[in-house]
Amino acid sequence: MSSLFCIIDDKHVPLYRILWISDVPHFCGAEDCLCEGQYEVRLEQGESLWTNREERDTVIAALERWHAGDDFDDVEGEEPWA
């Protein structure tokens, strides 16, 4: 069974909180930027997490599985998703 959570950095993030994921690494040119070369994962409430390419690809794959409904069991006592 797949999880409704994915790990980004060291955080277990619910897939439904993810709004978008950058396709290219961050570059702003600021000398003190700590996110250069990382990929942004935008969450609700204007929050962002930063990750490497491998983790970004893992998150995208988890979102695709979730969207397709693959391997997700119904929670006991709840109506299945339509």
LUMBA-611880 format. One record per residue (C-alpha): residue number from 1; residue in one letter; z, x, y. Coordinates in Angstrom, 3 decimals, decimal comma. Layout:
(site NUM; "A"; (Z; X; Y)),
...
END
This chain:
(site 1; "M"; (0,000; 0,000; 0,000)),
(site 2; "S"; (-0,849; 1,253; 3,486)),
(site 3; "S"; (1,688; 1,294; 6,266)),
(site 4; "L"; (1,559; -0,525; 9,584)),
(site 5; "F"; (2,828; 2,729; 11,095)),
(site 6; "C"; (1,132; 6,061; 11,645)),
(site 7; "I"; (2,691; 9,359; 12,620)),
(site 8; "I"; (1,631; 10,792; 15,956)),
(site 9; "D"; (3,325; 14,041; 16,891)),
(site 10; "D"; (6,712; 13,333; 15,267)),
(site 11; "K"; (6,831; 9,598; 15,999)),
(site 12; "H"; (6,219; 6,613; 13,715)),
(site 13; "V"; (3,987; 4,400; 15,872)),
(site 14; "P"; (3,089; 0,797; 14,994)),
(site 15; "L"; (-0,702; 0,559; 14,747)),
(site 16; "Y"; (-0,727; -2,637; 16,822)),
(site 17; "R"; (0,609; -0,722; 19,861)),
(site 18; "I"; (-2,446; 1,553; 20,065)),
(site 19; "L"; (-4,970; 0,513; 22,730)),
(site 20; "W"; (-7,439; 3,386; 22,522)),
(site 21; "I"; (-7,903; 6,985; 21,368)),
(site 22; "S"; (-9,841; 9,639; 23,261)),
(site 23; "D"; (-13,010; 10,998; 21,697)),
(site 24; "V"; (-12,897; 14,328; 23,526)),
(site 25; "P"; (-9,984; 16,674; 24,193)),
(site 26; "H"; (-8,162; 16,429; 27,518)),
(site 27; "F"; (-9,209; 18,789; 30,293)),
(site 28; "C"; (-7,989; 18,438; 33,857)),
(site 29; "G"; (-7,984; 22,069; 34,975)),
(site 30; "A"; (-4,408; 21,983; 36,252)),
(site 31; "E"; (-2,624; 25,286; 35,660)),
(site 32; "D"; (0,589; 23,618; 34,523)),
(site 33; "C"; (-1,004; 20,965; 32,247)),
(site 34; "L"; (0,616; 20,859; 28,811)),
(site 35; "C"; (-2,005; 18,562; 27,265)),
(site 36; "E"; (-5,143; 20,710; 27,590)),
(site 37; "G"; (-7,207; 20,531; 24,407)),
(site 38; "Q"; (-5,243; 17,636; 22,920)),
(site 39; "Y"; (-6,404; 14,076; 22,294)),
(site 40; "E"; (-4,789; 11,158; 24,100)),
(site 41; "V"; (-3,609; 8,102; 22,186)),
(site 42; "R"; (-2,984; 5,335; 24,723)),
(site 43; "L"; (-0,247; 2,835; 23,912)),
(site 44; "E"; (0,899; -0,386; 25,533)),
(site 45; "Q"; (2,902; -0,225; 28,747)),
(site 46; "G"; (0,846; 2,732; 30,049)),
(site 47; "E"; (2,390; 5,162; 27,577)),
(site 48; "S"; (0,407; 7,987; 25,985)),
(site 49; "L"; (0,935; 10,348; 23,092)),
(site 50; "W"; (-0,955; 13,593; 22,612)),
(site 51; "T"; (-2,185; 14,942; 19,301)),
(site 52; "N"; (-4,513; 17,434; 17,646)),
(site 53; "R"; (-7,940; 16,604; 16,172)),
(site 54; "E"; (-6,708; 16,248; 12,573)),
(site 55; "E"; (-3,926; 13,809; 13,486)),
(site 56; "R"; (-6,294; 11,883; 15,767)),
(site 57; "D"; (-8,749; 11,414; 12,891)),
(site 58; "T"; (-5,903; 10,269; 10,610)),
(site 59; "V"; (-4,832; 7,659; 13,181)),
(site 60; "I"; (-8,416; 6,379; 13,536)),
(site 61; "A"; (-8,705; 6,049; 9,745)),
(site 62; "A"; (-5,383; 4,136; 9,611)),
(site 63; "L"; (-6,604; 1,747; 12,323)),
(site 64; "E"; (-9,862; 1,164; 10,447)),
(site 65; "R"; (-7,959; 0,391; 7,207)),
(site 66; "W"; (-5,608; -1,936; 9,105)),
(site 67; "H"; (-8,510; -3,756; 10,773)),
(site 68; "A"; (-10,248; -4,200; 7,415)),
(site 69; "G"; (-7,015; -5,451; 5,822)),
(site 70; "D"; (-7,177; -2,834; 3,070)),
(site 71; "D"; (-4,116; -2,393; 0,874)),
(site 72; "F"; (-1,724; -4,428; 3,020)),
(site 73; "D"; (0,628; -6,650; 1,031)),
(site 74; "D"; (1,922; -9,891; 2,505)),
(site 75; "V"; (5,547; -9,826; 3,556)),
(site 76; "E"; (7,531; -12,088; 1,270)),
(site 77; "G"; (8,178; -15,494; 2,825)),
(site 78; "E"; (5,560; -15,108; 5,567)),
(site 79; "E"; (2,157; -16,725; 5,824)),
(site 80; "P"; (-0,749; -14,342; 5,092)),
(site 81; "W"; (-2,924; -13,286; 8,012)),
(site 82; "A"; (-6,005; -15,412; 8,530)),
END
